[in-house]
Amino acid sequence: MQLKRFLSAPIFVSLSVTSALAISPSGATPAAAAPPPLPTGVDGVIGSEWNGVTPTLVPFTGDCVGDACGGQLVAFNVYTRADANYLYVAAQALPAAGDRWNDAIVLGNNLLANIYLDTDLKDGSDLLILPGGDDCMGLPGYENPNSTPNPTCNETHFGPLGTSVYYVATGGTPEGPNNSPAGTGGVAEMAISWTVLQNDPDHLGFPLVSCLVNVRLLQAFGNNFSGAQFGATRFGTFSAPSREADANGDIHGKKDGNANFHAHAPKCQNGGTDPSIQSQDPGANMNFQSTQVQTVLINDAINTVTMTGTGLDNGNPVTFTMVATDFGSTGLDTFQLVLSDGYANSGNLLDGTVALQ
């Protein structure tokens, strides 16, 4: 993939997200989660927000091709950090005598840094931030490159008033003859919210970040890919905000009586209790205990926790899907359990609570 050229001056691009609302059995809708606060210091300048962060230097090594290349047109520093709301990445060009910084300016590459994220730490890049143009419409956007038959992209939420993912770039200045005067390097800064990384509100289909995300590659100020030369950590691996969900109580049974349940779902398993669920519905002869929880998704946009995995119903192996929704009070909270042996039941809580914390 090659970077696309922008004809304008500095870029101030943002990407907002919208949230779907789940409908409970009672027909109520949960309140959408409040958008995260504005990111800190995404202004195309390496300022005090980067204090304490040691950048990774990608040196200028001349023209080359392949994943292990260096800076190509110009050397640059890569800064990465995270807070409770955003993952931040910045690239700062470092013009010097003998490089091709002026070519980068002519090509428009002084404003661009494509960023490649590994959202499940398994098999390469899963989410691409592409201010230089995505593979769908060629517009600034972000995409899942692994969806088939074609990449899945989102461009429509780019705009100056976005509230979830921001990209801001300033272009620097050219070098004079014999590097006199010396050029000043462009800076590209990005902040992508954990809401996007953990919930995929634009339905691109990439693996959701559960606990960790890796800044795997950058394609900055030129067309070569940088990152592989720095080993497995690349440009940094960051922990997602840790959340927990608990669901306990009773709903009406599938046939008669009540069905009780207890579910505990830590967002990340950092030495604490493993996620688990147990439920009994005597009127339907259901007695379930999970044996392995394979996925946990806490969706702040619709206030739900979803767990999937395997377990035993009256000693017989089954797979399961559990969804619990926090509508803010016992009478409105909901619980749903579906087992592969045909059992399925859902309803509003008669007692107990669903709590996302």
Phi, psi and omega in degrees: 000133179254149176290141178270153182268134170264142179266349183268176178280212186309144182263132170234095188240139174223162186227115180259162181233152174244163185235135171281156178248130176279149179254128180278167177303334180275354180091359179284159177239134179288150175291134179294145179296145178295144178295153179294158175296165180300145177295158184269119168070028177272090187221011181076020179224135174279097185248202187294341179296342180261006177302135180088353178263124177271116183287159172262123181275123170258107188284157171281122183236016183083182181293136175200172180227158175105168187292338185263014182289165177265221189287336176071272182279332183197151172289154176206153174264144175243124178249138176221145177196172177212151170231195186291344186242335188219153163260128184247140174222137177223145174234131182236115179291146182234078183299144178206162180303136177093353179268194184236039180299320179297325175295321178300320179294315180299320182281352184082004182282353177292348183253359196238139170214107172281137187235131186243122184248141172258107189271349179233003178055043182238301197217045174103196186282131182249337185219126184245126173262116194232077176295340178277359179120127181274181183268007179261292182250000181074013181259160174305132183186189172224151192212158168261108185284349188260358178288151183237149003280348183230159175302150174257127187235163169223120176242340193290341182266005174286134179174163185290347183251017181296155184237003185240314181229126184242143171225123181228135180222143171238144196270350183074193181228154182285162174277145174276178177304136181054033178062031178229110002283161177291146177283161173249140188278147173286160178228131174242126180237142180225143169227122177245129188285152174297334176302316177293313186291329185261344185236343180050060184294342178263009170057048176278338175088014178283159177298126182292144175289122177264305182232322188226150173222142182245132172277100197271315184218151167233143173237084193243135174057027181170188187257353183276154180265134178237144178149318184297332182291352183256011176081194189295329182284342180051240181259012175126143175243133188233145180275133174287157176303132182276128179234157175228155175224140175230136178227123181216140175150204182226147167231170175299139178292166181296323182248307178202171181069201181243156171246129179255161183206155171215124179224138177229125186225092171288139180297315177232143182263090183255059179083003180264203182287138176290152176296146182202161175212142171220147183204144177228135175227084187303323182295337179253009180056045177245129177219098191248141173220126178291147173249329176210121173268118186267327178222144173227126177232117172259113185255103182292334183295327181236013172057044181236156167239131178239130178233139174228157178164209182235160179189194181233130173248110187053037178086354181262135183293137178215164165257161184216156167227127178239134176229126176234138184238135180261100178265004173101351177205158185302315184292340181256335178302149182231157178220138178221136176225128178235126178248153184287350179272007176108348178286135175206134180203147178206160178171175175282148181293134172274329174204168181093200184199157166245125185229123172260126185228000000 
